[in-house]
């Protein structure tokens, strides 16, 4: 069976509290061999680590989402750094800037974002970046701060060719999700032509952004096969070849541990 990886999910969220084992069973049946579970606040990062300890094929990232940046408490960074140093934690994030929903003050978002970048350098792990209607501001922060090597990934990217090329120049990978399958996502599918094959990742962002066939339903890792299929079709590429390339890209970014723990 073709080996698939889901490079960004939130299986610690309440949407999976009742049936996580069934969700994971379906993922296995669909050929998913590795999942990276992304933390979005301090408590969620702890849950992400717990998942990575319970399930050998799930790895963790730890971070504070921009929506939560305005609610961090004293000592949050020290606690996050302890988590980030753990063996099953392969990345720092999800962090970044979200000027679409503006659920935290922009000043708080930027400060917390910068602290994540500095943390990523200290623990020498890539950073997972959320950027929504803030690409110029995100890019400026990234230019002003030191970055780990490899730098990280622009998660669930929707910024178009110009910004994709800008972030690629900073040593970032570009990750696409379920919207790639939406009928009107012509520009997103066209973007695939401008992402180097060795910098492309695919993800679910579960429970959000399900592929077209499951719109309005909870997303889950097993559905990622549809995103792989649509990407392969848009690229005119063999499905198995694309899956192998994304697998290799994920290993190159997150380290061999992403799949070696399986």
SVG drawing of the C-alpha trace seen along z (x, -y; Angstrom):
<svg xmlns="http://www.w3.org/2000/svg" viewBox="-22 -46 42 48">
<polyline fill="none" stroke="black" stroke-width="0.4" points="0.0,0.0 1.1,-3.5 2.5,-5.2 0.9,-8.6 1.8,-11.1 -0.3,-13.9 2.0,-16.7 -0.5,-18.7 -3.5,-17.7 -5.1,-18.5 -6.2,-15.2 -6.1,-16.5 -9.1,-18.7 -12.5,-18.0 -13.9,-16.9 -12.0,-13.6 -12.6,-13.0 -15.2,-10.3 -13.8,-8.2 -10.1,-8.9 -9.1,-5.2 -11.6,-4.7 -10.3,-7.8 -6.8,-6.4 -7.9,-3.0 -9.4,-4.5 -6.2,-6.5 -4.2,-3.3 -6.6,-1.6 -6.2,-4.5 -2.4,-4.1 -1.5,-6.9 1.8,-5.9 2.7,-9.1 0.9,-12.1 2.3,-15.3 -0.1,-16.7 0.3,-20.4 -0.2,-22.2 -2.1,-25.4 -1.7,-26.5 0.2,-25.3 -2.4,-22.8 -2.9,-21.5 0.8,-21.2 0.9,-19.0 -1.9,-16.9 0.0,-16.7 3.0,-15.3 0.7,-12.7 -0.5,-11.5 3.0,-11.1 3.9,-9.0 0.8,-6.8 0.9,-6.3 4.4,-5.7 3.3,-6.8 2.1,-10.2 4.7,-12.9 4.2,-16.3 4.8,-19.9 4.3,-22.4 3.3,-26.1 0.8,-28.8 -1.5,-29.7 -1.9,-33.4 -5.5,-33.2 -4.2,-32.3 -1.3,-34.8 -3.1,-37.4 -3.9,-34.9 -0.5,-33.5 0.3,-33.5 3.5,-34.2 6.1,-31.5 4.5,-30.1 7.7,-30.2 9.7,-28.3 7.0,-25.6 6.9,-25.4 10.6,-25.1 10.6,-22.1 8.1,-20.4 10.0,-21.5 13.1,-19.7 11.4,-16.3 12.3,-13.6 8.9,-13.0 8.5,-16.8 9.8,-17.4 8.8,-21.1 7.8,-24.3 4.4,-25.7 1.8,-26.3 2.6,-29.9 2.4,-33.0 0.1,-35.9 -3.6,-35.9 -4.9,-39.3 -8.1,-37.8 -9.9,-36.9 -7.7,-39.2 -8.6,-37.1 -5.5,-38.4 -4.0,-41.9 -1.6,-42.1 1.2,-43.3 0.8,-40.1 0.7,-37.9 4.0,-39.4 5.8,-39.1 4.7,-35.5 5.6,-34.7 9.1,-36.1 9.6,-34.1 8.7,-30.9 11.3,-31.6 13.9,-32.1 12.8,-29.0 13.0,-27.0 16.6,-28.1 17.5,-27.1 16.1,-23.6 17.2,-23.3 13.8,-22.3 11.8,-23.7 8.9,-26.0 5.3,-25.5 3.8,-28.9 0.2,-30.0 -0.1,-33.1 -3.6,-34.5 -4.0,-37.8 -0.6,-38.7 2.0,-37.5 3.9,-40.8 4.1,-41.1 5.0,-37.4 7.7,-37.8 9.1,-40.9 9.4,-39.1 11.1,-36.1 13.6,-38.4 14.4,-40.1 14.8,-36.9 17.3,-34.1 15.7,-30.9 16.5,-27.2 17.8,-25.0 15.7,-23.9 13.5,-26.8 10.1,-25.1 6.8,-25.0 4.1,-27.5 1.1,-25.5 -2.1,-25.4 -0.7,-27.9 -3.0,-30.2 -0.8,-33.2 -0.3,-32.8 2.8,-32.4 4.5,-35.7 4.5,-34.8 5.2,-31.2 8.4,-32.1 9.3,-34.6 9.0,-32.0 10.7,-29.3 13.7,-31.7 13.8,-31.7 14.1,-27.9 10.5,-27.1 8.4,-24.2 4.9,-24.9 2.0,-22.7 -1.4,-22.5 -4.6,-21.0 -8.1,-20.1 -9.0,-23.3 -6.8,-22.0 -9.8,-19.8 -12.4,-22.6 -13.9,-23.3 -13.1,-27.0 -9.5,-26.5 -8.0,-27.0 -5.2,-29.3 -4.3,-27.0 -3.9,-24.1 -2.0,-26.3 0.4,-27.1 1.6,-23.5 3.5,-24.2 5.7,-26.8 6.5,-24.7 9.6,-22.7 8.9,-19.0 11.3,-18.7 9.5,-21.5 5.9,-20.3 4.0,-18.9 0.4,-17.9 -1.8,-18.0 -5.4,-17.7 -5.5,-20.4 -8.1,-18.1 -10.7,-18.7 -10.8,-21.6 -10.9,-22.0 -12.1,-18.6 -11.7,-17.7 -14.6,-18.5 -16.2,-15.0 -16.6,-15.6 -17.4,-19.3 -19.4,-20.4 -18.1,-17.3 -15.3,-16.9 -12.0,-16.4 -9.8,-13.4 -6.4,-12.0 -7.9,-9.2 -9.3,-11.9 -5.9,-13.1 -5.8,-10.5 -8.2,-12.7 -5.8,-15.7 -2.9,-13.6 -5.1,-12.4 -6.1,-15.9 -2.5,-17.2 -1.2,-14.3 -3.9,-15.1 -3.1,-18.8 0.6,-18.0 0.1,-15.3 2.1,-13.0 1.8,-9.4 0.0,-9.1 2.6,-6.8 5.5,-9.0 3.9,-12.1 3.2,-10.2 6.9,-9.1 8.1,-12.6 6.0,-14.1 7.1,-11.3 10.8,-12.1 10.1,-15.9 8.5,-15.3 11.5,-13.2 13.9,-15.9 12.1,-18.6 11.1,-16.9 13.9,-14.4 13.9,-10.6 12.1,-10.4 8.9,-11.4 8.6,-7.9 11.3,-5.9 9.0,-5.8 6.4,-3.8"/>
</svg>
